[in-house]
Amino acid sequence: MGLDIRFFQYAETVDGPAKGNGGDADVIHNANFAPEQMGQFNQHDSLGEWVRVSGFRGHFRVGSYGSYNDWRKRLSLAILSTPPEAIWSEPERFRGMPMVQLIDFSDCEGIIGPQTCAVLRRQFEFSREKFFVDRNVEQWHYEIYGNFQRAFDIAADTGCVQFC
């Protein structure tokens, strides 16, 4: 058991778990949306319990939950020179800083919506060099960084990234 990441090019809120209009659409449950993810789908003021996803999709395995926490710690230290525990204990102090929306997003919170994906896409692009020159980063950290960067690139503006 471990943490898998799924990402989708298109996402929209729907009323229930019924299948979409055919094609490659699926409906996923999203009861664990974080408060800052609310309202990210254009046709609704807030997200419902269900999201229909379609278009290009992909997935990757981060590894164990402990591995994800280790990767998130390395990301936090490399980009912000701050351990993630400081961000978790005072999230308002770090709002708006690079990668905080991901560092402060629990591995069991569910789905990151399209607007946050767009923000994280830009932050991954601009922070890449800083992350990759950190001497404490190992090869598997680079791979996870690249996988997340690709996921946010695909999901930005219209899709979502699901933690499962």
Number of C-alpha atoms within 10 A of each C-alpha: 6 12 17 17 19 16 27 24 22 21 25 22 22 17 12 14 14 12 13 14 9 8 9 12 15 17 20 20 15 18 14 12 18 15 9 11 17 15 16 22 22 12 10 13 10 14 23 19 16 18 24 23 23 20 15 13 18 15 16 14 15 23 14 13 15 12 15 20 16 14 22 22 17 22 26 24 17 20 19 18 11 14 16 22 13 12 18 16 10 11 16 9 11 16 13 11 11 19 23 21 19 16 21 18 17 14 18 13 15 19 25 28 28 27 19 20 25 20 18 24 22 16 17 21 13 12 15 15 11 12 22 17 10 14 8 12 16 12 10 12 21 15 12 18 20 14 18 21 19 17 27 28 21 25 26 25 21 20 30 30 27 20 19 14
